[in-house]
């Protein structure tokens, strides 16, 4: 059996730690560092530029004059791009074992499962045809078609595209309902015009399937004019179809635009599994709990020297620091917190007021979990509550745990 993630290889602890540190750094660069840190930003900009350049090169190759003048340079650029994409693909397979959702699983199983992820399959489709061309006789024009998949790789590096994907996922039920309404309207329009026009124009409206072309062009208000009703009733019915089409086919646009606006207002940047994985408190949670928690977190970017909360304020949220530093000013001391740390948890657990002024020392990217969502989460997941209480007791941020908190921790453990 392959060795588990938490076991060290025979080479010794130092070698293992060195390799693990490199792998962890690459994991943050490729998978987790999507919150504005400079190395990840530089890498993302480079990859987006490379992908866009590949799309431009693909289009340029279809021009005979450009292909004749710069064919050699374009082939070299394609080979260089494939090399970069291949190295990135292999590194992603190597570092995926550091994903908190896969901790403790055999590495071969983690990498096999990760290779089946949709984005990894897109990456494989991009690079595999290039290598297969050396083994099999393949028409180069067919390989050019596969190069279009490189455009889909942009979704990995663009938070905006990721946000659109989340919008479609969150609005899938509304989109499905709109699709059903649109399909029903299409069939109804095609059926109506068939009965009104099939005797006059059998070549255009001879059946309901044939009538669907006119119905689709009319409902979408395109109106090519190649097929039009001739009878008075047919034209009257066509006018009604146009009016209904304005409303029916505008529904998906309204659903997506409202969902996108809601997503943009809810988050200033994209909260991903990689970001949550950088908070040590979450690293021991099960994948199902992490997935649930990601949906509850609200990401915020806070300017330097800004007050997050004041002493005496009613506690309304718990915060997790992804990037930046924050200072907590108590009556007799100050505490500085950095990346991966958190604050506000005791106030939420005990339903009390803030015991410190909280100020940012630099621009801070934080994940906010408000009180209502916090209570719902720990109510649904008692094991997460125990993990949180243990972490609070261990770090002694709030000047020590009380006897009541100690008792609550032990009771929670016994209940599990």
Backbone torsions as a table, in degrees:
resi	resn	phi	psi	omega
1	UNK	NA	141.0	175.7
2	UNK	-62.9	151.0	-176.6
3	UNK	-71.3	145.2	177.6
4	UNK	-65.9	166.9	-176.0
5	UNK	-62.8	-35.2	-171.2
6	UNK	-91.5	6.6	177.8
7	UNK	-96.5	148.9	-178.6
8	UNK	-94.0	147.1	176.7
9	UNK	-75.0	172.4	-174.6
10	UNK	-67.0	-24.0	-175.1
11	UNK	-60.6	-10.5	177.9
12	UNK	109.0	160.4	-174.5
13	UNK	-66.9	-38.8	-176.5
14	UNK	-65.1	-44.5	178.6
15	UNK	-63.4	-41.2	-179.9
16	UNK	-63.1	-44.1	-178.8
17	UNK	-63.9	-38.9	179.5
18	UNK	-63.8	-45.8	178.7
19	UNK	-65.5	-40.9	-179.7
20	UNK	-64.4	-37.3	179.1
21	UNK	-65.0	-43.1	178.5
22	UNK	-63.3	-45.5	-179.7
23	UNK	-63.4	-39.4	179.6
24	UNK	-65.5	-40.9	179.0
25	UNK	-64.1	-42.8	178.4
26	UNK	-66.5	-34.9	177.4
27	UNK	-62.3	-44.7	179.2
28	UNK	-65.2	-39.4	-179.7
29	UNK	-63.9	-45.1	-173.1
30	UNK	-89.9	-39.0	-169.5
31	UNK	-110.0	-42.0	-170.1
32	UNK	-101.6	-23.8	-172.7
33	UNK	-85.7	65.9	-177.8
34	UNK	-115.1	33.1	-175.6
35	UNK	-121.8	17.6	174.1
36	UNK	107.2	-2.1	177.8
37	UNK	-66.8	145.9	-166.4
38	UNK	-61.4	-48.2	-178.7
39	UNK	-58.8	-42.3	179.6
40	UNK	-66.8	-38.4	179.5
41	UNK	-64.5	-42.7	179.2
42	UNK	-63.4	-44.1	-180.0
43	UNK	-62.9	-43.9	-179.1
44	UNK	-63.3	-42.8	179.4
45	UNK	-62.8	-41.8	179.5
46	UNK	-62.3	-45.2	-177.2
47	UNK	-69.3	-38.8	177.5
48	UNK	-63.5	-43.4	177.3
49	UNK	-62.0	-39.9	179.5
50	UNK	-66.0	-41.6	179.7
51	UNK	-65.2	-44.8	179.3
52	UNK	-64.4	-38.2	177.3
53	UNK	-64.1	-35.0	177.1
54	UNK	-66.4	-38.4	178.1
55	UNK	-64.8	-42.2	178.1
56	UNK	-64.0	-42.3	179.4
57	UNK	-63.9	-38.2	177.6
58	UNK	-61.1	-44.3	179.5
59	UNK	-67.1	-38.6	-178.4
60	UNK	-65.3	-34.2	-178.2
61	UNK	-65.0	-21.4	179.8
62	UNK	-76.8	-12.8	175.2
63	UNK	-86.1	121.4	-175.0
64	UNK	-60.9	-40.4	-177.8
65	UNK	-67.2	-43.0	179.1
66	UNK	-66.7	-42.0	179.8
67	UNK	-62.4	-36.9	179.8
68	UNK	-71.9	-35.5	-176.4
69	UNK	-83.4	-35.5	-173.9
70	UNK	-125.5	24.6	-177.5
71	UNK	-58.5	-42.7	-179.0
72	UNK	-65.4	-43.5	178.8
73	UNK	-64.4	-39.7	179.3
74	UNK	-65.9	-37.7	177.9
75	UNK	-67.4	-39.3	177.8
76	UNK	-64.8	-42.4	179.2
77	UNK	-63.3	-38.5	178.0
78	UNK	-63.5	-43.4	179.1
79	UNK	-64.7	-40.5	177.6
80	UNK	-62.2	-43.5	179.8
81	UNK	-63.5	-43.4	178.8
82	UNK	-61.1	-39.0	178.7
83	UNK	-62.2	-43.9	178.8
84	UNK	-64.1	-46.5	-179.2
85	UNK	-63.4	-35.6	-179.9
86	UNK	-67.8	-45.8	178.8
87	UNK	-61.2	-43.3	179.0
88	UNK	-62.2	-42.9	-179.9
89	UNK	-60.7	-46.2	-178.4
90	UNK	-66.7	-38.8	179.1
91	UNK	-65.9	-39.8	178.0
92	UNK	-61.7	-39.7	176.4
93	UNK	-64.5	-35.1	-178.1
94	UNK	-71.5	-41.1	-172.7
95	UNK	-88.7	-8.1	-174.7
96	UNK	-63.3	-19.4	179.9
97	UNK	-69.1	-13.7	177.0
98	UNK	-85.0	-4.1	177.1
99	UNK	-65.5	128.7	-176.5
100	UNK	-59.1	-26.3	179.8
101	UNK	-67.4	-18.4	-174.8
102	UNK	-111.2	7.5	-177.8
103	UNK	-59.6	135.2	176.7
104	UNK	87.7	-7.2	178.7
105	UNK	-90.8	154.6	176.2
106	UNK	-58.3	139.8	-173.6
107	UNK	-64.9	-37.7	-178.6
108	UNK	-63.8	-36.3	-179.6
109	UNK	-71.4	-38.6	178.1
110	UNK	-61.6	-47.5	-177.1
111	UNK	-68.4	-35.6	178.0
112	UNK	-65.7	-45.5	179.0
113	UNK	-65.4	-39.5	-179.5
114	UNK	-67.4	-33.3	179.0
115	UNK	-66.7	-18.5	179.1
116	UNK	-90.2	-2.0	178.2
117	UNK	-64.7	146.4	-176.1
118	UNK	-53.4	-44.6	-177.6
119	UNK	-66.9	-35.6	177.3
120	UNK	-69.6	-34.3	176.8
121	UNK	-65.9	-37.8	176.0
122	UNK	-62.5	-44.3	178.1
123	UNK	-60.3	-40.1	-179.9
124	UNK	-67.0	-40.5	178.3
125	UNK	-62.6	-31.8	-179.8
126	UNK	-68.2	-42.5	-172.0
127	UNK	-95.8	-27.5	-172.3
128	UNK	-64.7	-43.9	-179.0
129	UNK	-57.1	-32.9	180.0
130	UNK	-60.9	-43.6	-178.7
131	UNK	-77.0	-32.0	178.2
132	UNK	-67.1	-25.4	-179.8
133	UNK	-65.8	-21.1	177.0
134	UNK	-81.2	-18.2	-177.6
135	UNK	-101.1	-30.2	-176.2
136	UNK	-128.7	152.8	175.8
137	UNK	-78.0	106.0	-176.2
138	UNK	-122.6	137.2	176.0
139	UNK	-63.9	123.1	-177.6
140	UNK	-60.7	-27.8	178.1
141	UNK	-65.7	-31.0	176.0
142	UNK	-68.8	-40.3	179.6
143	UNK	-63.4	-34.1	179.0
144	UNK	-62.5	-33.5	178.2
145	UNK	-62.1	-41.2	-179.9
146	UNK	-66.1	-23.9	179.5
147	UNK	-67.3	-19.0	175.8
148	UNK	-63.6	-24.8	179.7
149	UNK	-64.9	-17.4	179.2
150	UNK	-62.8	-29.0	178.0
151	UNK	-63.2	-33.1	-179.6
152	UNK	-68.2	-19.7	179.0
153	UNK	-66.5	-16.6	179.8
154	UNK	-61.6	-27.5	-178.0
155	UNK	-60.2	-28.2	-179.2
156	UNK	-71.1	-30.1	-172.1
157	UNK	-106.8	-5.2	-176.8
158	UNK	-110.8	110.8	175.4
159	UNK	-58.4	-31.5	-179.7
160	UNK	-65.3	-44.5	178.0
161	UNK	-64.9	-37.7	177.1
162	UNK	-62.5	-39.6	179.1
163	UNK	-64.3	-42.7	177.4
164	UNK	-60.2	-40.8	176.9
165	UNK	-60.5	-40.5	177.7
166	UNK	-65.9	-35.4	178.7
167	UNK	-63.3	-46.7	179.1
168	UNK	-62.4	-37.5	179.5
169	UNK	-67.5	-44.5	-177.6
170	UNK	-71.2	-27.4	-178.1
171	UNK	-102.8	17.4	-174.0
172	UNK	-62.3	-36.1	-180.0
173	UNK	-68.2	-42.9	177.7
174	UNK	-65.6	-38.8	178.6
175	UNK	-65.8	-39.1	178.2
176	UNK	-64.5	-42.1	177.9
177	UNK	-63.1	-41.1	178.0
178	UNK	-64.2	-38.7	179.1
179	UNK	-64.7	-39.0	177.8
180	UNK	-64.6	-43.9	178.8
181	UNK	-62.7	-43.4	-179.6
182	UNK	-64.1	-41.3	178.8
183	UNK	-64.5	-42.0	177.9
184	UNK	-63.0	-40.9	178.9
185	UNK	-66.0	-37.0	178.8
186	UNK	-64.3	-45.2	179.8
187	UNK	-66.5	-42.2	179.3
188	UNK	-61.4	-44.2	-179.2
189	UNK	-65.6	-43.2	179.9
190	UNK	-65.0	-38.4	179.3
191	UNK	-66.8	-44.5	-179.3
192	UNK	-62.3	-47.2	-178.5
193	UNK	-70.3	-28.2	176.5
194	UNK	-62.3	-48.3	-178.3
195	UNK	-67.4	-29.6	-177.5
196	UNK	-86.4	-25.9	-170.4
197	UNK	-123.0	-7.3	-170.9
198	UNK	-67.5	-28.4	179.1
199	UNK	-75.1	-33.5	-178.6
200	UNK	-80.7	-39.3	-177.4
201	UNK	-130.3	71.4	-178.7
202	UNK	-64.0	-26.4	-179.3
203	UNK	-71.8	-24.5	-179.2
204	UNK	-105.7	-34.4	-176.8
205	UNK	-123.7	37.3	-176.6
206	UNK	-71.3	-15.7	178.8
207	UNK	-155.1	167.6	178.7
208	UNK	-65.6	-44.7	176.5
209	UNK	-57.8	-40.2	178.2
210	UNK	-65.0	-33.7	-178.5
211	UNK	-73.8	-16.8	-178.0
212	UNK	-65.1	-28.8	178.2
213	UNK	-62.1	-46.9	177.4
214	UNK	-64.1	-41.7	-178.0
215	UNK	-62.4	-42.9	-179.1
216	UNK	-67.4	-43.4	179.5
217	UNK	-65.0	-33.4	-178.7
218	UNK	-79.0	-43.1	-179.9
219	UNK	-63.3	-36.6	178.6
220	UNK	-83.3	3.2	178.9
221	UNK	58.8	25.2	175.5
222	UNK	-76.7	-50.5	175.2
223	UNK	58.2	69.4	-179.3
224	UNK	-63.4	-28.5	-179.6
225	UNK	84.3	0.7	179.1
226	UNK	-75.1	-28.1	177.8
227	UNK	-131.4	119.5	-178.9
228	UNK	-137.3	147.9	176.4
229	UNK	-70.2	147.6	-179.3
230	UNK	-108.8	-30.2	-178.4
231	UNK	-77.6	159.0	179.8
232	UNK	-63.6	-46.0	178.1
233	UNK	-63.7	-37.3	178.9
234	UNK	-62.7	-42.2	179.0
235	UNK	-69.2	-38.4	176.2
236	UNK	-62.2	-44.5	178.3
237	UNK	-63.3	-39.7	178.3
238	UNK	-61.5	-38.1	176.9
239	UNK	-63.0	-40.7	177.0
240	UNK	-63.8	-40.0	179.2
241	UNK	-61.7	-41.3	177.5
242	UNK	-59.7	-44.7	-179.1
243	UNK	-64.3	-45.9	178.9
244	UNK	-65.2	-34.0	-180.0
245	UNK	-63.7	-34.0	178.5
246	UNK	-58.5	-39.0	-179.4
247	UNK	-84.0	-43.6	-174.3
248	UNK	-66.7	-46.7	-176.3
249	UNK	-83.2	-4.6	172.3
250	UNK	-87.3	-12.9	-177.6
251	UNK	-58.9	-49.7	-179.7
252	UNK	-59.3	-37.9	179.2
253	UNK	-63.5	-43.1	179.6
254	UNK	-65.6	-40.0	-179.4
255	UNK	-64.1	-47.1	-178.3
256	UNK	-67.2	-43.6	-178.2
257	UNK	-65.2	-41.9	178.5
258	UNK	-67.9	-39.2	177.6
259	UNK	-65.5	-39.2	179.6
260	UNK	-66.7	-43.2	178.3
261	UNK	-62.2	-40.6	178.5
262	UNK	-64.8	-39.4	179.5
263	UNK	-67.7	-40.3	179.2
264	UNK	-64.6	-42.0	179.5
265	UNK	-70.5	-29.0	-178.2
266	UNK	-76.3	-30.5	-176.1
267	UNK	-136.2	136.4	174.5
268	UNK	-85.4	-20.9	172.5
269	UNK	-150.2	170.5	-171.0
270	UNK	-81.8	126.0	173.3
271	UNK	-87.7	118.5	-178.5
272	UNK	-122.4	170.8	176.1
273	UNK	-58.4	-38.2	-178.5
274	UNK	-61.3	-40.0	178.3
275	UNK	-64.9	-46.3	-179.8
276	UNK	-62.9	-32.9	-178.9
277	UNK	-65.3	-20.7	-179.1
278	UNK	-80.6	-6.9	175.8
279	UNK	-92.3	111.8	-175.5
280	UNK	-54.6	-32.0	-178.8
281	UNK	-57.9	-30.7	-174.4
282	UNK	-90.0	-11.0	-167.6
283	UNK	-67.7	-21.6	-179.5
284	UNK	-95.2	-2.6	-178.8
285	UNK	-75.6	150.5	178.7
286	UNK	-71.0	155.8	-179.0
287	UNK	-54.1	-38.8	-179.0
288	UNK	-64.7	-37.2	179.0
289	UNK	-70.0	-40.5	177.9
290	UNK	-60.6	-43.9	-179.9
291	UNK	-61.7	-39.6	178.7
292	UNK	-67.5	-40.6	-177.0
293	UNK	-68.7	-38.2	179.9
294	UNK	-57.1	-37.5	-178.6
295	UNK	-69.6	-20.5	-176.6
296	UNK	-94.1	-20.1	-175.3
297	UNK	-77.9	142.6	175.3
298	UNK	-116.7	122.8	-177.8
299	UNK	-86.9	140.3	179.3
300	UNK	-139.6	146.5	172.0
301	UNK	-111.9	120.0	-174.2
302	UNK	-115.1	133.6	-177.5
303	UNK	-67.6	159.2	176.8
304	UNK	-62.8	150.0	177.6
305	UNK	59.1	28.1	177.6
306	UNK	-99.3	143.2	179.7
307	UNK	-86.6	119.2	176.2
308	UNK	-79.9	-39.6	179.3
309	UNK	-158.2	160.1	178.8
310	UNK	-117.0	153.3	177.6
311	UNK	-59.6	131.9	-179.1
312	UNK	96.2	-13.5	176.3
313	UNK	-65.8	148.3	174.7
314	UNK	-68.3	128.0	-178.5
315	UNK	-67.3	124.3	-179.8
316	UNK	-124.5	-3.1	-176.3
317	UNK	-163.3	158.4	171.8
318	UNK	-112.8	143.8	-174.5
319	UNK	-123.7	143.6	175.0
320	UNK	-122.9	128.4	-175.3
321	UNK	-88.7	120.2	176.4
322	UNK	-93.1	-46.8	177.0
323	UNK	-140.7	142.0	176.5
324	UNK	106.9	-177.4	-179.5
325	UNK	-132.0	149.0	-177.7
326	UNK	-135.0	142.8	178.0
327	UNK	-114.2	132.7	175.9
328	UNK	-106.7	117.1	-178.0
329	UNK	-101.4	102.5	174.6
330	UNK	-86.5	-179.0	-178.8
331	UNK	-63.9	-41.0	-172.0
332	UNK	-114.1	-1.2	-178.0
333	UNK	-162.2	166.5	174.8
334	UNK	-124.7	147.2	-179.6
335	UNK	-129.3	129.6	176.1
336	UNK	-101.7	134.1	179.7
337	UNK	-120.7	146.8	-178.4
338	UNK	-128.2	-161.6	-175.4
339	UNK	-54.4	131.1	177.7
340	UNK	90.9	-9.9	-179.5
341	UNK	-96.3	173.9	-172.4
342	UNK	-148.1	163.9	179.3
343	UNK	-155.2	160.8	177.8
344	UNK	95.3	0.4	-173.3
345	UNK	-73.3	-36.6	-178.6
346	UNK	-67.2	-38.2	179.6
347	UNK	-63.4	-34.7	178.6
348	UNK	-73.2	-42.6	-178.0
349	UNK	-65.0	-38.7	-175.5
350	UNK	-99.3	0.4	177.9
351	UNK	53.0	58.5	-177.6
352	UNK	-128.5	-172.5	-179.8
353	UNK	-92.6	162.9	179.9
354	UNK	-62.8	137.5	-179.8
355	UNK	-101.4	4.9	-178.8
356	UNK	-154.3	156.2	168.8
357	UNK	-81.5	136.7	-175.8
358	UNK	-118.9	118.2	-174.5
359	UNK	-130.8	141.5	177.4
360	UNK	-82.3	137.6	176.7
361	UNK	-93.7	-18.1	176.9
362	UNK	-150.8	176.6	174.0
363	UNK	-59.8	128.7	-173.0
364	UNK	-120.9	131.1	170.1
365	UNK	-100.6	115.7	-175.5
366	UNK	-125.2	155.1	172.8
367	UNK	-107.9	124.1	-175.1
368	UNK	-105.9	131.4	175.8
369	UNK	-121.3	106.6	-174.1
370	UNK	-74.0	166.3	-170.3
371	UNK	-60.2	-44.0	-177.9
372	UNK	-63.8	-47.5	178.4
373	UNK	-64.9	-35.0	178.5
374	UNK	-61.1	-47.2	-178.5
375	UNK	-68.1	-37.0	177.1
376	UNK	-63.7	-40.9	-177.2
377	UNK	-66.1	-50.7	-178.1
378	UNK	-71.4	-22.2	174.4
379	UNK	-71.2	-37.6	178.2
380	UNK	-76.7	-26.5	-173.3
381	UNK	-129.5	84.9	179.9
382	UNK	-58.3	-32.6	-179.4
383	UNK	-65.7	-32.0	176.2
384	UNK	-69.0	-35.6	177.7
385	UNK	-63.2	-43.7	178.7
386	UNK	-62.6	-43.0	179.2
387	UNK	-60.5	-41.7	-179.9
388	UNK	-67.5	-44.8	-179.7
389	UNK	-63.2	-39.0	176.5
390	UNK	-62.0	-42.0	-179.0
391	UNK	-66.5	-38.8	178.4
392	UNK	-63.2	-44.6	-179.1
393	UNK	-65.4	-36.1	-174.7
394	UNK	-70.6	-37.7	-172.4
395	UNK	-91.6	-17.2	172.3
396	UNK	57.1	40.1	-179.8
397	UNK	-69.9	-35.4	-175.0
398	UNK	-97.4	38.4	173.8
399	UNK	64.2	40.2	172.6
400	UNK	95.6	148.2	178.9
401	UNK	-87.6	147.6	-179.7
402	UNK	-83.3	165.9	176.8
403	UNK	-62.5	-34.3	179.1
404	UNK	-63.9	-41.2	179.0
405	UNK	-66.0	-41.0	177.6
406	UNK	-59.4	-43.9	-179.3
407	UNK	-64.3	-39.7	-179.1
408	UNK	-65.4	-37.9	178.3
409	UNK	-61.5	-48.3	-178.2
410	UNK	-64.6	-37.6	178.7
411	UNK	-66.1	-40.3	178.2
412	UNK	-62.1	-42.0	179.5
413	UNK	-64.4	-38.6	179.9
414	UNK	-67.8	-36.5	179.4
415	UNK	-64.3	-32.3	178.6
416	UNK	-78.6	NA	NA
